[in-house]
Amino acid sequence: MEYSNVVLDAEVNRRQLAERIARAGTPRIPSSTYRQLVAQRMRRIATRLES
């Protein structure tokens, strides 16, 4: 048997909704910026290996 508490269900739904809103509200890094950051890190690693 499955027991359900209306108050607990409402709290779980409220938290899930708050998490979704938080995730949707954060700006995403454009892929071109991400690629530039990766390239910059790779250049730093390469210079460390060369020295």
Biopython code that builds the backbone (N, CA, C, O; Angstrom):
import numpy as np
from Bio.PDB.StructureBuilder import StructureBuilder

atoms = [
    (1, "MET", "N", (0.840, -1.189, 0.000)),
    (1, "MET", "CA", (0.000, 0.000, 0.000)),
    (1, "MET", "C", (0.877, 1.242, 0.000)),
    (1, "MET", "O", (1.964, 1.271, 0.576)),
    (2, "GLU", "N", (0.373, 2.238, -0.653)),
    (2, "GLU", "CA", (1.112, 3.492, -0.740)),
    (2, "GLU", "C", (0.428, 4.533, 0.143)),
    (2, "GLU", "O", (-0.772, 4.787, 0.032)),
    (3, "TYR", "N", (1.229, 5.121, 1.017)),
    (3, "TYR", "CA", (0.706, 6.159, 1.896)),
    (3, "TYR", "C", (1.093, 7.515, 1.339)),
    (3, "TYR", "O", (2.227, 7.711, 0.901)),
    (4, "SER", "N", (0.179, 8.430, 1.352)),
    (4, "SER", "CA", (0.441, 9.754, 0.809)),
    (4, "SER", "C", (-0.007, 10.807, 1.803)),
    (4, "SER", "O", (-1.116, 10.752, 2.334)),
    (5, "ASN", "N", (0.860, 11.751, 2.045)),
    (5, "ASN", "CA", (0.532, 12.861, 2.920)),
    (5, "ASN", "C", (0.498, 14.116, 2.060)),
    (5, "ASN", "O", (1.491, 14.453, 1.416)),
    (6, "VAL", "N", (-0.605, 14.791, 2.045)),
    (6, "VAL", "CA", (-0.792, 15.950, 1.181)),
    (6, "VAL", "C", (0.244, 17.026, 1.479)),
    (6, "VAL", "O", (0.769, 17.655, 0.560)),
    (7, "VAL", "N", (0.538, 17.239, 2.748)),
    (7, "VAL", "CA", (1.494, 18.274, 3.125)),
    (7, "VAL", "C", (2.890, 17.916, 2.636)),
    (7, "VAL", "O", (3.598, 18.774, 2.108)),
    (8, "LEU", "N", (3.297, 16.658, 2.804)),
    (8, "LEU", "CA", (4.618, 16.225, 2.346)),
    (8, "LEU", "C", (4.718, 16.300, 0.825)),
    (8, "LEU", "O", (5.734, 16.746, 0.292)),
    (9, "ASP", "N", (3.682, 15.871, 0.129)),
    (9, "ASP", "CA", (3.683, 15.954, -1.335)),
    (9, "ASP", "C", (3.804, 17.398, -1.809)),
    (9, "ASP", "O", (4.533, 17.689, -2.758)),
    (10, "ALA", "N", (3.089, 18.296, -1.146)),
    (10, "ALA", "CA", (3.149, 19.707, -1.524)),
    (10, "ALA", "C", (4.548, 20.274, -1.291)),
    (10, "ALA", "O", (5.035, 21.070, -2.094)),
    (11, "GLU", "N", (5.196, 19.871, -0.197)),
    (11, "GLU", "CA", (6.552, 20.345, 0.098)),
    (11, "GLU", "C", (7.549, 19.832, -0.934)),
    (11, "GLU", "O", (8.412, 20.580, -1.393)),
    (12, "VAL", "N", (7.433, 18.571, -1.295)),
    (12, "VAL", "CA", (8.321, 17.998, -2.318)),
    (12, "VAL", "C", (8.125, 18.720, -3.646)),
    (12, "VAL", "O", (9.105, 19.066, -4.307)),
    (13, "ASN", "N", (6.892, 18.951, -4.042)),
    (13, "ASN", "CA", (6.614, 19.656, -5.298)),
    (13, "ASN", "C", (7.155, 21.079, -5.265)),
    (13, "ASN", "O", (7.687, 21.572, -6.259)),
    (14, "ARG", "N", (7.016, 21.737, -4.115)),
    (14, "ARG", "CA", (7.507, 23.110, -3.983)),
    (14, "ARG", "C", (9.022, 23.151, -4.130)),
    (14, "ARG", "O", (9.563, 24.033, -4.797)),
    (15, "ARG", "N", (9.704, 22.198, -3.507)),
    (15, "ARG", "CA", (11.178, 22.168, -3.614)),
    (15, "ARG", "C", (11.630, 21.867, -5.039)),
    (15, "ARG", "O", (12.568, 22.487, -5.540)),
    (16, "GLN", "N", (10.969, 20.923, -5.686)),
    (16, "GLN", "CA", (11.323, 20.599, -7.071)),
    (16, "GLN", "C", (11.105, 21.798, -7.976)),
    (16, "GLN", "O", (11.925, 22.070, -8.853)),
    (17, "LEU", "N", (10.021, 22.508, -7.776)),
    (17, "LEU", "CA", (9.740, 23.695, -8.576)),
    (17, "LEU", "C", (10.789, 24.771, -8.323)),
    (17, "LEU", "O", (11.237, 25.430, -9.260)),
    (18, "ALA", "N", (11.184, 24.955, -7.062)),
    (18, "ALA", "CA", (12.202, 25.951, -6.730)),
    (18, "ALA", "C", (13.538, 25.598, -7.383)),
    (18, "ALA", "O", (14.240, 26.485, -7.866)),
    (19, "GLU", "N", (13.896, 24.310, -7.402)),
    (19, "GLU", "CA", (15.140, 23.883, -8.056)),
    (19, "GLU", "C", (15.084, 24.136, -9.559)),
    (19, "GLU", "O", (16.069, 24.583, -10.146)),
    (20, "ARG", "N", (13.956, 23.858, -10.182)),
    (20, "ARG", "CA", (13.814, 24.086, -11.628)),
    (20, "ARG", "C", (13.920, 25.572, -11.955)),
    (20, "ARG", "O", (14.553, 25.955, -12.939)),
    (21, "ILE", "N", (13.300, 26.403, -11.129)),
    (21, "ILE", "CA", (13.364, 27.846, -11.358)),
    (21, "ILE", "C", (14.796, 28.342, -11.198)),
    (21, "ILE", "O", (15.255, 29.178, -11.976)),
    (22, "ALA", "N", (15.504, 27.829, -10.191)),
    (22, "ALA", "CA", (16.889, 28.235, -9.969)),
    (22, "ALA", "C", (17.763, 27.835, -11.152)),
    (22, "ALA", "O", (18.607, 28.613, -11.598)),
    (23, "ARG", "N", (17.560, 26.620, -11.659)),
    (23, "ARG", "CA", (18.355, 26.165, -12.810)),
    (23, "ARG", "C", (18.042, 26.983, -14.054)),
    (23, "ARG", "O", (18.945, 27.318, -14.820)),
    (24, "ALA", "N", (16.784, 27.301, -14.259)),
    (24, "ALA", "CA", (16.386, 28.065, -15.440)),
    (24, "ALA", "C", (16.842, 29.515, -15.339)),
    (24, "ALA", "O", (17.056, 30.169, -16.360)),
    (25, "GLY", "N", (16.992, 30.023, -14.122)),
    (25, "GLY", "CA", (17.366, 31.421, -13.929)),
    (25, "GLY", "C", (18.834, 31.701, -14.116)),
    (25, "GLY", "O", (19.216, 32.847, -14.354)),
    (26, "THR", "N", (19.682, 30.671, -14.015)),
    (26, "THR", "CA", (21.122, 30.900, -14.170)),
    (26, "THR", "C", (21.464, 31.017, -15.647)),
    (26, "THR", "O", (21.021, 30.197, -16.451)),
    (27, "PRO", "N", (22.243, 32.020, -16.009)),
    (27, "PRO", "CA", (22.611, 32.166, -17.414)),
    (27, "PRO", "C", (23.565, 31.058, -17.841)),
    (27, "PRO", "O", (24.453, 30.662, -17.086)),
    (28, "ARG", "N", (23.378, 30.579, -19.018)),
    (28, "ARG", "CA", (24.237, 29.515, -19.555)),
    (28, "ARG", "C", (25.401, 30.134, -20.305)),
    (28, "ARG", "O", (25.272, 31.190, -20.925)),
    (29, "ILE", "N", (26.538, 29.460, -20.239)),
    (29, "ILE", "CA", (27.720, 29.925, -20.958)),
    (29, "ILE", "C", (27.560, 29.511, -22.421)),
    (29, "ILE", "O", (27.310, 28.339, -22.702)),
    (30, "PRO", "N", (27.698, 30.446, -23.347)),
    (30, "PRO", "CA", (27.622, 30.079, -24.766)),
    (30, "PRO", "C", (28.724, 29.088, -25.123)),
    (30, "PRO", "O", (29.802, 29.114, -24.529)),
    (31, "SER", "N", (28.459, 28.229, -26.075)),
    (31, "SER", "CA", (29.428, 27.193, -26.429)),
    (31, "SER", "C", (30.732, 27.791, -26.938)),
    (31, "SER", "O", (31.801, 27.223, -26.715)),
    (32, "SER", "N", (30.654, 28.936, -27.622)),
    (32, "SER", "CA", (31.890, 29.546, -28.117)),
    (32, "SER", "C", (32.764, 30.007, -26.954)),
    (32, "SER", "O", (33.986, 29.866, -27.003)),
    (33, "THR", "N", (32.146, 30.558, -25.909)),
    (33, "THR", "CA", (32.900, 30.975, -24.734)),
    (33, "THR", "C", (33.491, 29.759, -24.044)),
    (33, "THR", "O", (34.631, 29.798, -23.581)),
    (34, "TYR", "N", (32.725, 28.682, -23.973)),
    (34, "TYR", "CA", (33.211, 27.455, -23.353)),
    (34, "TYR", "C", (34.421, 26.925, -24.112)),
    (34, "TYR", "O", (35.410, 26.518, -23.503)),
    (35, "ARG", "N", (34.343, 26.928, -25.437)),
    (35, "ARG", "CA", (35.480, 26.461, -26.247)),
    (35, "ARG", "C", (36.701, 27.339, -26.034)),
    (35, "ARG", "O", (37.826, 26.844, -25.981)),
    (36, "GLN", "N", (36.480, 28.641, -25.913)),
    (36, "GLN", "CA", (37.605, 29.545, -25.675)),
    (36, "GLN", "C", (38.257, 29.264, -24.327)),
    (36, "GLN", "O", (39.482, 29.291, -24.216)),
    (37, "LEU", "N", (37.455, 28.996, -23.309)),
    (37, "LEU", "CA", (38.006, 28.675, -21.993)),
    (37, "LEU", "C", (38.794, 27.370, -22.025)),
    (37, "LEU", "O", (39.861, 27.275, -21.419)),
    (38, "VAL", "N", (38.282, 26.380, -22.719)),
    (38, "VAL", "CA", (38.990, 25.104, -22.842)),
    (38, "VAL", "C", (40.303, 25.305, -23.583)),
    (38, "VAL", "O", (41.333, 24.765, -23.179)),
    (39, "ALA", "N", (40.274, 26.073, -24.658)),
    (39, "ALA", "CA", (41.505, 26.331, -25.423)),
    (39, "ALA", "C", (42.521, 27.077, -24.568)),
    (39, "ALA", "O", (43.715, 26.784, -24.625)),
    (40, "GLN", "N", (42.060, 28.028, -23.785)),
    (40, "GLN", "CA", (42.957, 28.780, -22.923)),
    (40, "GLN", "C", (43.604, 27.862, -21.884)),
    (40, "GLN", "O", (44.804, 27.966, -21.632)),
    (41, "ARG", "N", (42.837, 26.982, -21.294)),
    (41, "ARG", "CA", (43.400, 26.025, -20.330)),
    (41, "ARG", "C", (44.402, 25.096, -20.982)),
    (41, "ARG", "O", (45.442, 24.784, -20.402)),
    (42, "MET", "N", (44.085, 24.652, -22.199)),
    (42, "MET", "CA", (45.005, 23.753, -22.902)),
    (42, "MET", "C", (46.317, 24.459, -23.231)),
    (42, "MET", "O", (47.384, 23.851, -23.148)),
    (43, "ARG", "N", (46.245, 25.762, -23.613)),
    (43, "ARG", "CA", (47.471, 26.521, -23.874)),
    (43, "ARG", "C", (48.317, 26.640, -22.615)),
    (43, "ARG", "O", (49.541, 26.522, -22.669)),
    (44, "ARG", "N", (47.657, 26.876, -21.473)),
    (44, "ARG", "CA", (48.402, 26.969, -20.208)),
    (44, "ARG", "C", (49.106, 25.659, -19.885)),
    (44, "ARG", "O", (50.262, 25.655, -19.460)),
    (45, "ILE", "N", (48.414, 24.560, -20.085)),
    (45, "ILE", "CA", (49.017, 23.242, -19.827)),
    (45, "ILE", "C", (50.188, 22.999, -20.770)),
    (45, "ILE", "O", (51.229, 22.483, -20.362)),
    (46, "ALA", "N", (50.011, 23.373, -22.025)),
    (46, "ALA", "CA", (51.086, 23.188, -23.007)),
    (46, "ALA", "C", (52.307, 23.985, -22.644)),
    (46, "ALA", "O", (53.425, 23.481, -22.750)),
    (47, "THR", "N", (52.126, 25.229, -22.214)),
    (47, "THR", "CA", (53.284, 26.043, -21.826)),
    (47, "THR", "C", (53.961, 25.487, -20.582)),
    (47, "THR", "O", (55.183, 25.575, -20.454)),
    (48, "ARG", "N", (53.193, 24.921, -19.673)),
    (48, "ARG", "CA", (53.808, 24.286, -18.487)),
    (48, "ARG", "C", (54.612, 23.071, -18.876)),
    (48, "ARG", "O", (55.676, 22.825, -18.309)),
    (49, "LEU", "N", (54.116, 22.301, -19.841)),
    (49, "LEU", "CA", (54.839, 21.111, -20.287)),
    (49, "LEU", "C", (56.113, 21.485, -21.037)),
    (49, "LEU", "O", (57.125, 20.793, -20.924)),
    (50, "GLU", "N", (56.069, 22.571, -21.798)),
    (50, "GLU", "CA", (57.237, 22.994, -22.567)),
    (50, "GLU", "C", (58.345, 23.530, -21.662)),
    (50, "GLU", "O", (59.524, 23.354, -21.969)),
    (51, "SER", "N", (57.988, 24.181, -20.553)),
    (51, "SER", "CA", (59.022, 24.764, -19.704)),
    (51, "SER", "C", (59.630, 23.785, -18.748)),
    (51, "SER", "O", (60.516, 24.147, -17.974)),
]
sb = StructureBuilder()
sb.init_structure("model")
sb.init_model(0)
sb.init_chain("A")
sb.init_seg("    ")
for serial, (resi, resn, name, xyz) in enumerate(atoms, 1):
    if name == "N":
        sb.init_residue(resn, " ", resi, " ")
    sb.init_atom(name, np.array(xyz, "f"), 0.0, 1.0, " ", f" {name:<3s}", serial, name[0])
structure = sb.get_structure()
